[in-house]
Amino acid sequence: MMLFRALTWQIGIKNFVLHPMRSLLTVLGIFIGVASVIWLLAIGEGISVKAQDQIAGLGADNIIIRSVEPAQQASISNYGIASYGVTRLDFERLKETLPTVVATTPIRELSREFRFSDRNVSGRLVGCTPDYLSLNRLDIREGRFLTDADQRDKANVCVLGAEVAQVLFPYEDPLGRSIHVEQDYYVVVGVMQSRTPSAGIGGSLAAQDFSLDVYVPIRTLWQRIGDMIVTRRGGSRVSEQIELSQITLKVRSTDEVLGTSEAIRNTLAKYHPREDYAIVVPLELLEQARRTKIMFMVMMGLVAAISLVVGGIGIMNIMLATVTERTREIGIRRALGAKRADIVAQFLAETVLMSVAGGLTGIIGGLTCRPIVEGLRAFVGWALPELLAGAPDVVHSVTPIVVPWSIPLAFGISVVVGVMFGLYPARRAAAMNPIEALRYVA
């Protein structure tokens, strides 16, 4: 009896090796299933982490108030004046009445062209205060950022975003040089460290590419440009009066963010009946992104699990054919004293071997997710640059991140699937009448 049990795994390995093509095709189904689980979860994790990093870049302890043009003003044209958005009075009111707020900065943004010598680049002219640096988690590469003295003196100084500095000053040191913004000029006192763009939140907060910004004291911007901006829309000229594009507030603690955001909503609702503003709370978005991640991962896991089930069906199909093929062998083993349990163990051992082989190779295939995705992206960028350029941003930036628990999960499921789908053929083999099995002629 012990001899039969000792030979069970040896016979399983022998049959696995004797039929390499059949074994390979059977293992392939499990391989695809396990690799799919790891790949899909890794891609889902990469997308989720990218989204959460972008939202976290807005600051979990920040509250952002954006000016938004109300729908009823969309038709104003022919020298009409559209006045909307948050104001300097709103800024002062919120700054003075919210005890949980520890830092605030008013922001005015304009699209402008920046010039130095014969070089130019389009970007955002951002009027702000010194707090803008810390509230947006930006770093200085060289020089300095704006100071309170710059604000007080309404100085004509500026700090360049990384890409603006690279385009305008590819060879020169930008510090101390003057750049032109339309008819005005600003002396460069600093250059920002490069940073990835922040997340776009619907229509209220577009993705921000900080590398194309030029920062000036907001009091200087108010003095030189003012609040009135004239633009052309569909052949008509529209004048817009916007005092502030955005107000960013930093709350003392993340525990107080939601309560503070509710107080802000109540305050602004009194003075802005047209709802010409939008409040963005990164903490709420971050929690929502995490919940979405869980749902996304579950769905991706279920889709990948289907591949494992298909692989299990392949194992059952092959093992049912094997039972018929090896009927005489089963009869001989039963005649020599093997019990039904021994026959079941033999066929289950073979299915487990195939499942383990498929699981292990699937893990290896799953771990190649990141280099293959990056290599494929690089190849498409080289061979079909237009196709890659037109792809969504997520295709350009996503980096698959293998989820550690996906490896034992996928491997464990592959073994369980192998046992479950191998159990019926094994029991069918064990249920054969030994005498009838010995008479069987293939």
N, C-alpha and C positions, 0 to 999 in steps of 0.2 A: 504493500500500500504506500509506504514511504517512497518506494522507488518511482511509482507513478507520479507522485507529487513533485519529486525532485526533477523528473524529466519534463514536467509540464512546460516550464519556461524555455528549456532547451529545444523542445519540439516547436514551440511558438516562434523562436528565433530562426530555426531551420526553415520552417515554412515561409517565414517572412523573406528570407534570403533566396529560397528556391524559386520564387515567383517575383522577380524584381520589378517588372513592368506593372503587374497587378498591384503590388504593394505600393509602388510609387504613385499610381493614380489614386489609390485609396488615401494615402497620406496627404496627397495634394489638396483634397477637400478640407481636411483639418488645418493644413498649413495656411490656406487662404482665409479660413475662418479666424484663426488666432491672429494672423497678421492684420486682418481687417479690424479686429477689435482694438489692437494697439494703435494702428494707423489712425482710425477715425477718432479715437479718444485723444490721441496726440494732437491732431489737427484742431479738434474742438477746443482743447486746452490752450493751444497757441492763439487761436482767435480770441478766446475769452480773456486770457492774460493780457493780450494787446489792448483789448477794449477797456479792461479794468485799469491798466497802467495809464491810458489816456485820460480816463475819468479821474483817477487819483491825481494826475498832473494838475487838475484844476484845483485840488486842495480839498480834502474831506472836511476841513474845518472852515471852509470858505462858503460864502453865499454871494452869488453873482446876480446883479440886476441889470438887464439889458433894455435899451430903448427899442421899441418895436412900432413900426408904422401901423396905425389902426386901419382896418379895411375900408372904412368910409372915406379915408383921405386918398385912396389909391387913384381916384379920378381927377384930383386937383392938377391943373396944368394952366398953360397960357398966363404966366406971371403970377399964378396963385401962390400963396405961401402955406406950406404944410408945417405946422408947429406941433411937435409931439415929443414924447420921451421923458426920461427922468431929468430933473433940473438940479442946479446948484443948491437951491433951497431944499430939495429932497435930500441931497447929500448932507447938508448941515443938520437937517431935522433928524435924520437917522443916526448921524454921528453923535448927537447930543442926547438922544432919548433912549438909546439901547445900551444898557450897562454891560451886557454880555459881549459886546464888540470891542476888540482890543486894537484893531488896525483897520483903516479904511483908505481907499484911494479912488478918486474920481478919474475917469478915463474918457478921452475924446479921440476918436479914430477917423482918419481921412485917407482915401486912396490918393497917392501922389507919385510923381516921378522924381527921382533923386539923381543929381548930376554932379560929376566932377571931371573937369577937363572935357574930353570927348567921349567919356563913358557915362552910361545912364542905366538905371534899373527902376522898375516900378514896384511899389510896395505900400506899406501902411505907415503913415505919419501918426504916431501915438503921443498924445499929450497926457502926461501922468505925473505922479509924485514919487518921491523916493521909496515909498512903501510898495510900489509896483513890483520891485525886484524880488522881495521876499514872498509877497502874496502869490506870485506866479512861479516861484521856485526857479528863478533864473540865476545864472552865474556870469560874472564878468571875466572875460579872457585877458583883457589888458586895459589899462587906464582906470576909470571910475564910472560910477553911475551918477545920476542926477542927485543933487543935494538940496537941502532946505534953503541954502543961500541962493542957489540957482532959481528956485521958486520965488523967493523974496525979491530978487533983483530982476526977475523976468529976463534972465540971461539967454543970449542966442547960442546955446550950446546943445549938443545932441550926442546920443549914444547909438552906435550902429549895430544892427543885427549881423550875425555871422556871414550870411550870404551877401548882404548889401556891401559889407566891408570887402569881401572877396572880389566882387564885381567891380566896385569903384576903385579899389586900391590893391590890384593884384601884385604889385611890386613895391609900392611905397608904404611907409608907415603912416596909417591914417590919423594918428593922434596929432592934434594941432592944425590939421588941414580943415578947409572949409568946403562944405557941400552946398549946392544950390537946390532949393525947393521952390519951384516957380520963381518969383521975384525975390524971395528971401534967401538968406544964407545962414548956416549954423556951423559953429566950430566943433569938431569932433573931440570929445573928451574921453571916450571909452568905446570898447568893442565887446559885444556879448559872446559868451560861449555858445556853441551850436547846441540846439535842443530839438527833439522830435516834436512835430505838431501836436497840439492838444486835440481832444475829441470834439466832433461836431454834435450838437444836441438839437436835432430837428431844425426848425427854422429860426429858433430864438438865439442860438449860439453856434455860429459856424466854426468849423475847424480852423485853428489859428496856427499859421506858420510863423513862429517868432523870428526865424532867420531873415525874413524880409521886412522887419520892422526898423523904424528909426524913431528913437524916443527923445522927446523934447519936454521941457517944463510946461505943464498945462497952462500956467498963467501966461507964458510966452505965446503959446498957441492962441489963447483967447485974445491977447492983445493984437497979434499980427493977422490972424485969420477971422476971428470972431465966431459967431454962432450961425450965421447965414451962409448956406451953401447953395449954389445954383448949378443944376445939372440938366441935361437934355434927355427926354424920354419920348421915343416915338415921334420925333420931329417937334416936340413941344419943350418949352423951357419951364422947369419946376424949381421953385425956391423952397428950400427946407431950412427950418430953424430948429436946431438940435443943440441943447446946451451940453449934455453929456451922453456919450454912447453907452457907457457902462459904469456901474458902481460896484466895486468888489469890497466885501467886508470879511474880516477874519474874526471868527468867534472864539471865545476863551477856551472852550472845550467842545469836543464833538458831541458830548451829551446834551449840550445846549443849542446845537445847530437847528434842530427841528422846531423847537419852541421859538427861537429867534426868527426863523423864516416865517412862521405864522404871524408873529408880531409885525414883521415887515409888510406882509400881505395886507394886514388890517390897516396899517398906517397909510400905505400907498393907495389903497382902495378909496380912501376919503378924498384924495386930491387928484385922482386919475380915473374918473368914471368911464372914460373910453378904453381903459385897459391898454394904454400905449406903452406897456412895459412887459417884460417876462422875467420871472424869478427862476434861476437855475440853482438847485441845491445838489452839488456833486455827491454828498453823502447818500442822498436818496437814490441817485442814479447808480452809485456803487453797489448799494444793497440790491437794487433791481437787477443789475448786471450779474451779481452773484447768484441770485435766484434763477435767472435765465440760464446761467451756466449749468446749473444742476439739471434743469429740464433738458437742455441741449445735450448734455453728456448722456443722460438716460436714453434719449431718442437715438443718439449715435450708437450707443451700446446695444440697443435692441436691434438696430439695422445690422450691426456686425454679428450679433448672435444668430441671426438668420443664416449667415454663411456657415456657422458651426453646425447648425441643425442640418443643413444641406450636406455637409461633410459627414455627419452621423448617418444620414440616410444612405450615403454612398458606402459606408462601412457595413451597414445592415445588408445592403444589396450584394456586396462582395461575399460576405460571410454566409449568406443563404446559398449562394452559388457554390461556395466552398464545401458546405455541408453535403450537398448533393454529390459533389466531386469526390468527397472523401468518405462516402458511405461505407465502403468495404473496410477502410482503415478503422472506422469507428466500431464496426462489428468485431474486428480482430482484437481491439483493445478491450472491448466488453468481454469477449471470450477469455481473455487472459486475466480477467479479474477486476478490470476498472469499473468503478461505480459511476452512476449517473453524475454525481458531484464531480468526479475526476474529469469526465467529458466536458461538463459545463466549465470547469476551471481551465481546461486546455483551450477551449475556444475563446473564453473571456480573456485569457492571457494574450492571445494573438490580437484581439481587438484593442486591448490596453497598450500593447507594444506599438501598434499602428497609431493609436491616439497620442501616445507619448512622443513618438518620432515626429508626428505632424505638429504637436505642440511645441517641441523644442526648436524645430526648424522655423515654425511660425514666429517664435519669439525673436530669433535671429533676424528674420525678415522684417519684423515690426521695429526692431532697433535701428534699421537702416532708413527709417522714415525721414528723419531730418536731412541727412546728406542727399538722399534721392530727390526730395522736394526742392532743396536748394540747387542741386545740380540741374534738375529739369528746368527750374526757373531761369538759371543762367544760360542754359542751352537755348530756350525759347527766346530769351532776350538777345542772344547772338544771332539766331537763325531767323526769327520773326519778330523784330523789335516793334513793328507797328501793332502786332497782336498783343504783345505784353503791355504796350503803352496804353492801349484801349481797355485793358482789364481793370476790374475794380481795385481800389486801394488795398483791400485785404490780400489780394493775390501778390502784390508787390512786397508787402511787409510781414505777412504771417510767417512765423517760425514754429514748426511743430515741436511740442514739448511732450515727451513720453511721460505718461502718468505712471508713477511707480506701482500703484496697486493694480493697474491694468494687466501687468505681466502675470502675477500669480492668478488673477481672476480668469484671464483668457486660458491659461494652461489648465487650471482646475476645471473649467467648463469643458475643455476639450477631452479631458479624461472621463469626466462624468458622462458626456455625450457618447464617448466610445463604449463605456460600460452599458449605458442604457440601450443603445442601439445594437449592441452585441449580445445582449442578454437573450433576446428571442431566438436568434439563430443557435446560440449555445444550448438553450433548453430544447430546441427542436432536435438538435443532434443527440442530446442525451436521452430523448424519449424514443429513439429508434429501437425496434426489436432486434436484438443481437443476431438472431438466426436469419431474419430477413436481410439484415445488413450484410451478413457473410455471403448470402446468395446473390447479392447485387452485382451486376456486371455493367460497368460503365460503357 
